[in-house]
Amino acid sequence: MRFMMLMIPLGYETAPPDVQLDPERMTAMMKYNEALKDAGVLITLDGLHPPSMGARVSFASGKPVVTDGPFTEAKEVLGGYWMIDVASREAAIAWASQCPASANEIIEIRQVHEMSDYSEEFQQAAGGFEDLPGRARLR
């Protein structure tokens, strides 16, 4: 089962484009990342630049409208993510619980839909997308 663990650092929604990360925290996080990798559960991971460097494309009017960051209405934003492959939701929670997160960080865990979760008709319509490079399995 694949799960995405989403890092939500509270306050990141107002971080400037040149925000500097604490080297001690990065070292601790890299040790955690190494443990995920060594256990064979890590598929991929990335940190994300702050919203001040991002853009949103909305479609409320039926046409795309681009809004540059930061986004004043944002309360929680993603700071990064891990994609892991584990046996259960409980295993994903156990891995998230081991993260050296600070008091102002939250990890949201979301299971990824597998192609087998969908009807045969949908699987046929989505044919060819199951073998994308980012879908590689470690186990």
N, C-alpha and C positions, 0 to 999 in steps of 0.2 A: 504494500500500500504506500502510495506516495503522499506526503504531506508537505505543505509549504508552511514554514514558520516565519511569520512577518514581524520584524522588529519595529516597534512604534516608540520612538524616543519623544517623550512629552517635551514640548518647547522647541522641537526641531522645525516646526512650521514657521518660526520667525528667524531661523538661523541665517546669517549672511552667507553670500556665495563663497567667501573665503574662510568658512568656519574651520578651526583647527581641532583635530581630535587629540585626546589625551594619550600620549604614548604608552603609559602604564595600562590604560584600559584596552588599548589596541593589542598589547602583548598578551593580556589575559584572554581577550577574545580570540586571538590566533591560536592559543593553546586549546581552547574549546573547539575551534574549527578543526584543529589537528586530531582531537579525540573523535569527532564525527567521522573524519576521513579514515582514521586508523580502524574504526569499528566497521567500516565498509557501508555506512548508511548515507553518506553525503553524496548527493548527485551534483549540486551546484550551489553557489552562494555569491552574493554581491552586496556591496554597500551602495547606497544611492546618494547622489548630491542633494542638497536641500531644495525645497520647493522654490526658493528664490531664483533658482537656475532653470526651473522647469516651465512647462506650458500645459494648459488643458485645452482640449478640443471638445466643445459641447455641441449638442444638436437639438436644443429645445425648439428652435424655430424651423427645424427641418433641414437647415443648412449648417455646415460647420462654422463655428465661431471660436477663434483662438484667443485665449486669455493667458498672458504671461504671468509667471509667479513673481512674488509670493501671492498666495491666495488668502485673502483676508477672512473668508468664512471657514477656513480649515481649522479643525480642532485637534485632529490627530492625523499624522502623516507617516508614511513609511520611511524608515531610515536604511532598510536593507532587508534581505531575506535569505533563507536557506531552503533548499529543496532536499528532502530526505526520503529514503525508502526504508520503511520499517514494517514490522508485522502487524501493528495495531495502533489505534488512537492512543492507547495507554503508553505505548513505547514512545510515540511522538511527544506526549506530555512529559514523560520521564527525561527525554533529551532536552526539551525546552527548560525544564526545571533545573538542569545542570548549568545553564548559561550564566556567565558571570555578569549578568545585567545589573545596572544600577537602580536605585530607588525610583528614578524617573523614566524607566523603560518598561514596556509591556511587550510580551510576545503573544501574538495571535496565531493559533494553529488551525489550518484549514486543509481538509483532505482534498486531493486532486481527483477529479472524475477520471476513471479509466475508460477506455473505449468499450470494454465489456459491460460497463454500467448502462450502456445505451441499447436501444432496440436494434435489431438486425438492419432495419431500414435506415436508421441514422448511421450505423457503422458503414453501410455501403455508400451513403452520401458523403461521408467524411473520409472515404478511402484515400490513401496516399499521405495522410497527415500523421499517421501513427508512427512513422519512422523518421521524424525530424531529429536533427542532431541533439537537441536539448532533451529528448525523451529517452536517451540512453540509460540503461540500468547498470548498476554496479554489481548486482547479485544475479 
